[in-house]
């Protein structure tokens, strides 16, 4: 039964990862089809990121209190339904509203999937299960751009949302049949004040990081960052006094949990720096077309797809400290290699550096997820999954924002392949520093972590 649960969660994971990559791939077609400007169509992606990130911890906590199966099944149904609405959206405004609904459902999925797997598998198979789930994520990210292009070329951009409906329906049926209702180990209310402060604080932080480059890091961005800092500080103060907190801060006193959380955040900062910068290198510096550049970009997720399940199995036998430290060290080495690229570097060398980054990330992800989830008690599995997913989304926003800020600052208004390449190298160096810090955090995990 547990393998059927894994397959069910894997299909849901694949669907959500596929959705993110196919939507990004067809944004230009959406813009032309809906006849809107670039600023408007960007909100199709931005609003989804903001809403998902703000709700992850809430739905993780709700899973602990009401059952992870309930929210996971609701998320599958809601995601499929919202995808159908996106497919039928008559204009950009309706599409953005329906993307909010899709984001709410996605938060239910992301916040409860790892908890379901952690409770379904024994500790000695947890890494393997989470590694296979990661494989489904990378598979969705890998096939997304190509599948999105194929669907859009035949049936238009609306088809990239329509594809979620049958996938979601299959996963919904399987979840009802195979995912068992669990025993609720804790009863309590919802900390409404904490949830509100967290949502608005993360909303401001991620909006500032996401739009900072477009707004040239001016006064609106500074004001958003300051306001979000105040709101998040208030959130921490409220959580310390809450009888049933959204985020149990005591978890961060467990070294294995806090170091795994920090490592996850730093990993995503580094990885999303690559995803932002490397296309500029291929297209602006090397002069490749979008199709060939997209093909070359698949080297990283393909290697991750192979490495993640193997690393998960290994972590079940040797512990999580060694593979997470090794993975982040390899990621840092790959980023240092990328930082040495120039307009004359052979493309095969650039691909090997990218593949090394993929290998490091693939080795890191499953053991780190396993270590983080294993460090939390059963009654806090939803909170742990919410922390993990929030680290991913915040890391994504910080990685892109930091890489964009360093890139534009280093460029100093200059043009030409040489200047652009040097600016990209500076961004890769910053990402390498984040990965090195992640390796250090992984190396100091607490007792009991090999």
N, C-alpha and C positions, 0 to 999 in steps of 0.2 A: 504493500500500500504506500510506503514512504516514497518509492520511486515514482509512483503515479502522482503523488503530491508534488514531487520535484518537477515532473513534466508539466503539470498544471501551472505551477509558479513560473517555470521557464517560458511557457508560451505567453503568459502575461508580461514577463520581463522583456521578451523579444518584441512584443507588440509595442510597448512603451518606448523602447530604444529605437525601433524602426520608425515610429511616429516622429521622433525628434529629428532623425537624420533625413527623412524624406521631405518633411516640411521645409527644412532649411534649403534643401536642394532645389525646390520649385518656387521659392519666393519671387524671383523675377517674373515667372509666368503668372503667379497670383496678382502681382502688381499690375501687369498689363491687362489681365482678364477683368479685374475689379476697377481698373482705371483710377488708381490712386497714386500718390507720390511715395517716395522711398521712406519718408518719416512715418507715414501711416502704416505701411506694410510691415515695418520693423516691429510694430506693436503686436503683431501676430505671434512673434517669437518671444518678445520681451514680457508680455503680460502672462504668458504661460510660465516662464521661469519665476517671475515674482510670486505668483499665487501658489505654485507648487512649493517653493521654498518656505513661504510663510506658514504653511499648513502641515508640514511634515511632522513636527514634534507633537502637534495637537492630535493628529490621527494616530500617531504611535501610542500616545497616552490613552486615547479612546480604545485602541486595540487591547491594551492591558486591562482596561476596566470593563469592556463590553464583549471582548472576544475578537481575536485577529481574523478569524474566518469571516465574521459578519462584515467587517470593513473591507476585506479583500474581495469578497463576492460583490459587495456594493460597488467597489471601485471598478471591477470588470464590467458590470452592467452599465454603470455611469459612463465609463470611457467609450464603450461601443456606441451608446446612445448619443453622447456628445459628438463623437466622430461623424455619425450620420447627420446630425444637425449642421456641423461644419461643412459637410458635403453639399448641403442644401442652402447654405447661407446666400441671401440675395445681394448683399453688399459687404463692404469691409467692416462696418460697425457691427453687424450681426455676427460676422466671422470672429471678431475679437471677443464679443460676449460669449459665443459658444466655446471659444478657446479657454475662457475662464472656467466654464463648466467642465471642460476636458481636464484642466489643470487640477481642479478639486478632486476629480475621480483618480487622476494619476497620483496625487498625494496619498490617497487611501492605499493604492497599490504599493508604492515605494516604501511607505512606513510600516507595512505589515508583512511583506514578502519574506525578508530575512528572519523575522520572528517565527513565522510558520515553519520555515525550514529548520531553524534551530530547535524548535520543539518537536519536529517530526523525526529528526535524525539523532542518534546517540553521539556523544562528544567525539568518539573516535572516527566518525564519518562526517562530521560537520564541515570540515575544510573541503572535502570532496564535493559535498552538496553545494556549498557556496561557490566553489570553483566552477561547477557545471552551470550554475545560475549566471555567473560572470560570463561564461562562454556564450550563453544565449544573448546577453547584453551586447557583446562585441560582434556577434553574428548579425544582430539587428543593425548596429552601427555600420557594419561593413557592406551589407547588401542594400542598405537604405538609399544612398545616392543613385546607384544604378537602377534599382527597382523604381524609385521615384521618377527618374528620367524616362523609363520605359512606360510607366503608367500615364504620365503626363503627356507623352508624345502621342499616345494612342487615344486616350479618353479625356485629356485635360487635367488641370491641377486638382480638381475635385476628387479625382480617383485616389489620390494619396490619403484622403480621409476615409473614403469608402472601403478601402482594403482592411481597415481596423474592425469593421463591423462583423464580418464572418470570423476573423481571428478571435475577437472578443467574445463572440457567441459560443465558440468551441471551448474557450477557456472558462467561461461562465458555467457551462454544462459540466465540465470536468471538475470545477471547484465544488459545485453542489454535491457531486457524487463522491469525490475522493478526499476532500479536505475535511477532516473531522472537527466537530465542535470541541473546544478545549474547556477544561475546568477553569473558571475564573478564580484566580488566587487572591484578588484584592477587589474590594468594593469602595467606591468613593465618588465624590462629585468632580466637576471640572472647574479648574481655576480660570474663571472667565477673565479676570483682570490680567493674569499672567499671559493667557493666550492672546489677548488684545495687544498688550505691550510687545510681545514677541512678534506678532504678525506685522504690526506697523513699524517696529524697529528694523526687522529684516527687509521689509518692503523698501524703506528709505535707503538702507545700506546697499542693497542689490540694485536698486534703481540708479543710485549714484555711480556705482561701479560699472553698471551696464551701459549707461548713457554718458559717463564722464568724458570719454573720448570725443563723442559728438558735440558735447557742450563745452569742450575745451577746458575742462576742469576749472570752470569759472565759479563765481559766487553761488549760483544755484546748487552746484555739486557740493561745495564746502558746507552750505547750509543744510543740505540733506544728510551729509556725513555727521555733522554736529548733532542734528536732531535725532538721528538713529542711535548715536552713541549714548545720548541721554535716555532714550526710550529703553535701550537694551540694559543700561545700568539699573534703571527702575525695575525692569523685568527680573534681574538677578535679586534685587532687594525684596521684591514681592515673593519670589520663589522660596527664599530662605524662611519666610514666615508662613507659607501656604501649608495647609493640612494635607492637601492632595495636589502637589505641584505638577505642572506640565513637564518640567524638567527636574528630575531628582539630582540636585547638585552634588549629593554625596557620592554619586557614581564617579565623579572626577577625582575623588580622593583615592580611588583604586588605580594604582599606577598603570596596570595593564590596559585599563579602559582609557585613561587620559592620554597615554602615549599613542595608543592605536587611533584615537580621534585626531590627535595632532598630526600623526603620520598621514592619515587619510586626507586631511585638509591640504597638507603640503604636496601630496601626490597629485591631487587634482589641480592645484595651482600650477604645478610644473607641466602636467599633461595638456591642460587647456592653453598654456602658453605656446606649446608646440602646434596645437590645432589652429591657433590664430596666426602664428608667424610663418610656418612652413609653406602654406599656399602662396604667400607673398614672395618667398624665395623662388618657388617653381615658376610662377607666372610673371612677376615683375623683374626678377633678376635673370632667370634662365629663359624667359620668353616662351614657355610652354602654353598650349591651349588648355582651357578648362577641363576637357575630357581626359587628356593625358595626365594632367596634374591630379585629377581626382583618382585616376587609376593608381598613380604612384603613392598617393596618400593611404591607400588600403594596406600598405606594408605593415604599418603599426598595429591596426586592429586584427589583422590576420595572425600575426605572431602572438598577440595577446590571447586570441581564441585558442591557440594550441597550448600555450604555457599555463594559462589559468587553471584548468582542471588538474594538470599534472602537479602543479605547485600545491593545489589544495590537498591532493592525496598525500604528498610528501609532508605537509604540515601536520596532518593527522598522526604521522609517525614520529616526527622529530621535533614538533612544537612550532611555534610561530615566529620566534625571535630571529632565527637564522634566515629563513626565506624572505621575511619582510625587510631585514637589513640588507641582504644581498640584492633584492629587487630594487630598492631605492638607490643603492650604490650603482647598479647598472644603469638605472635611469639617469643619474647624475653624470655618469661617464658618457652615455649617449648624447646628452645635452651639451657637454663640453666638446664632443666631437662635432655636433651641429654648429656650435659657435665658431668653428674654424672654417666653415664653408665660405667660398667666394665665387665670383662669376665663372671661374675656370675649373672648379672642382668637378671631377667626373660624377655624373648622376648616380652611378652605381655606388659610389662612396656615400653620397647623401642618403641613398636608400638603405645602405647598411647601418648608418648612424640612426636612421629612423627606426629600423628593425630592432636595433639594440635597445632603444627607448621602449619599444613595444614588449620586448622580452622582459625588461626590468619591471614594467608595470604589470605584465601578466604574472610574473613570479610573486609580486607584492600583494595583489588585490585580495585573492581568496584567503591566504593566511591572515592578513590584517583584519578582514571582515570576520573571520572565524574567531580571532583573538578578542576583538571588540565585543562580539555577541556573547562569547563564552565568559567574559569578565562581568557581565551583568546577570543578576539573579533572574529566575524565570518570571517573576512578577514585574520585571522592568524590561522585558525583551522588546516591547513596543517602543519605549523611550530610547533604548539602545539603537534600534533600527532607525528611529527618527533622527538621532544624532548622526548616524552614519550617512543618511541621505542628505541631511542638512549640510554636513561637511562637504559632500560632493557638490551641491549646488552653490554654496558660498565659495568653495575653491574654484569652481568654474568661472564665477563672476570675477573673483580676485585675479585669477590667472589671465583672463582676457583683458581686464582693465589694466593690470600691471604691465603686461606685454605691450598693449597699445600705447600706454603712457611712455614707457621706455623707448619704444620704437619711434614715436613722433618727436620726442625730445632729442634723441640721438640723430635723427634725420636733419633737424634744424632747417627745414625748408629746402634742402638740396634735392636734386633729382639725379637720375642715372643709376645703372646697376651697381656700381661700386659703392655709392653712398647708401643705397637701400640695403645692400648686403651687410655693410658695417653696422647699420642700425638694427638689422635682424639679429646679428651676432650678439649685440649688447642685450637684447631681449632673451636670447638663449642662455647667456651667462647668468642672468637673474633667475631664470627657471632652474638652472643647474644648482644654484645656491639653495633654492627651496627644496630640491630633491636631496641635497646633501644634509640639510637640516632634518628632513624626514628620515634619512638613514640613521642619523644620530638618535632621533627619538625612538626609532625601532630598536636600536641596540641597547637602550636602557630600560626595556620592559621589566615588569616586576617579577618577583619570585614565582616559580611554577611555569614560567613561559620559557621554553627551551631556546 
